[in-house]
Amino acid sequence: MKALIQRVHQARVEVDGQIVGSIDGGVLAYIGIAKADDYERACRLVDKILGYRIFENTTDADKLGKLDKSLVDVGGGLLLVSQFTLMALTDKGRRPDFAPAMPPLEAAALFAKLVDYAKSRHTMVATGQFGANMQVIAHNDGPINFILEV
């Protein structure tokens, strides 16, 4: 399982011109699910996203400006967006190979469980719409981007 996380001032997901999920500040996380992934990995990934220190310390003079705070520490929002293309093999040729990605029906079920787990661990969680043609609009902060894997 893989996540591309971005620190954002705000982000939203639109489907057919309607906003389906939005946050004012925090982390936009694109989630890729592989065939071998399971609920345990999903939980570990959520915990890693919530605890990953990508926000600057603004209170401790000794650590001022260092990436020392997590999403939980700053009380930011989490916007989760399913993104099967993260699982693509890109090392050969000029066309991505999506063979490692979990089939859509199974991935939808696991993504739903991941979202439920995230909501049980954090108060501000929003999502896109699994399998939809989504328009993701983000106002990146930094930009600060990381790829997390479990």
C-alpha positions in Angstrom: 0.0 0.0 0.0 1.3 3.4 -0.9 0.3 7.0 -0.2 1.4 10.3 -1.8 0.9 12.9 0.8 0.8 16.6 0.3 0.8 19.3 2.9 -2.0 21.7 1.8 -3.6 25.0 2.9 -6.8 23.7 1.4 -8.0 21.0 -0.9 -11.2 19.7 -2.4 -12.5 17.0 -4.6 -15.3 17.6 -7.2 -17.3 15.0 -9.1 -19.6 16.3 -11.9 -19.1 19.9 -10.6 -20.2 19.0 -7.0 -17.8 19.1 -4.1 -17.7 15.6 -2.5 -14.9 16.3 0.0 -12.8 19.2 1.3 -10.4 20.3 4.0 -9.2 23.8 4.9 -5.7 22.8 5.9 -3.8 19.6 6.5 -2.9 16.6 4.3 -4.2 15.5 0.9 -3.4 11.8 0.7 -3.6 9.8 -2.6 -3.9 6.1 -1.7 -2.8 3.3 -3.9 -3.8 -0.3 -3.1 -2.0 -3.3 -4.3 -3.3 -6.9 -4.7 -1.5 -8.1 -1.6 -2.8 -5.3 0.7 -5.1 -5.9 3.6 -6.8 -4.2 6.5 -3.7 -4.4 8.7 -1.6 -2.6 6.1 -4.4 0.0 5.6 -4.4 0.7 9.4 -0.6 1.0 9.5 -0.7 3.5 6.5 -3.3 5.6 8.2 -1.4 5.7 11.4 1.8 6.7 9.5 0.0 9.5 7.7 -1.5 10.8 10.9 1.8 10.7 12.7 4.2 11.8 10.0 5.9 15.0 11.0 5.5 17.3 8.0 4.4 20.5 9.8 6.7 23.2 11.1 7.2 23.7 14.8 6.0 27.3 15.5 6.1 27.2 19.3 9.4 25.8 20.6 12.3 28.2 20.0 14.9 25.4 19.8 12.9 23.7 17.0 11.4 26.7 15.3 10.8 26.0 11.6 11.7 22.3 11.8 9.3 19.7 10.4 8.4 18.5 13.9 4.6 18.4 14.0 2.2 15.8 12.7 -1.3 16.2 11.3 -2.7 15.1 14.7 -0.4 17.7 16.5 -1.7 20.6 14.3 -5.3 19.4 14.2 -5.5 19.6 10.4 -7.9 17.9 8.0 -7.2 14.7 6.1 -8.5 14.3 2.5 -8.2 10.7 1.3 -8.4 10.1 -2.4 -8.2 6.6 -4.0 -5.5 6.6 -6.7 -4.8 3.2 -8.4 -2.2 4.8 -10.7 0.2 5.0 -7.7 0.6 1.2 -8.1 1.7 1.3 -11.7 5.0 -0.2 -12.8 6.8 2.5 -14.8 10.3 1.1 -15.2 9.8 -0.4 -18.7 8.4 1.1 -21.9 6.3 4.2 -22.2 3.0 2.9 -20.9 2.2 2.2 -17.3 1.5 -1.4 -16.2 -1.3 -1.5 -13.6 -1.0 -5.2 -12.9 0.0 -4.7 -9.3 -3.1 -2.7 -8.4 -5.9 -4.5 -6.6 -9.1 -5.1 -8.7 -11.7 -2.3 -8.3 -14.3 -4.1 -6.3 -11.9 -5.4 -3.7 -10.0 -2.1 -3.6 -13.3 -0.2 -3.1 -14.1 -2.3 0.0 -10.6 -2.0 1.4 -10.5 1.8 0.8 -13.9 2.1 2.6 -12.4 0.3 5.6 -9.3 2.5 5.5 -11.6 5.6 5.5 -13.6 4.2 8.5 -10.4 3.5 10.4 -9.1 7.0 9.7 -12.4 8.5 10.9 -12.0 6.5 14.1 -8.6 7.9 14.7 -9.0 11.5 13.5 -11.9 14.0 13.7 -11.5 15.8 10.3 -11.5 13.2 7.5 -13.0 13.8 4.0 -12.8 11.7 0.9 -13.1 11.7 -2.8 -15.4 9.2 -4.6 -13.9 5.8 -5.3 -13.7 5.1 -9.0 -15.2 8.4 -10.1 -13.6 10.9 -12.5 -12.5 13.3 -9.8 -11.2 16.8 -10.1 -8.8 17.4 -7.2 -8.0 21.0 -6.5 -5.2 21.7 -4.0 -3.5 24.7 -2.7 -0.1 23.1 -1.7 1.8 24.4 1.2 5.5 24.4 0.6 5.2 22.4 -1.5 5.8 19.5 0.9 5.2 16.0 -0.7 6.2 12.5 0.5 5.6 9.0 -0.7 4.8 6.6 2.2 4.7 2.8 1.9 3.8 0.1 4.3 
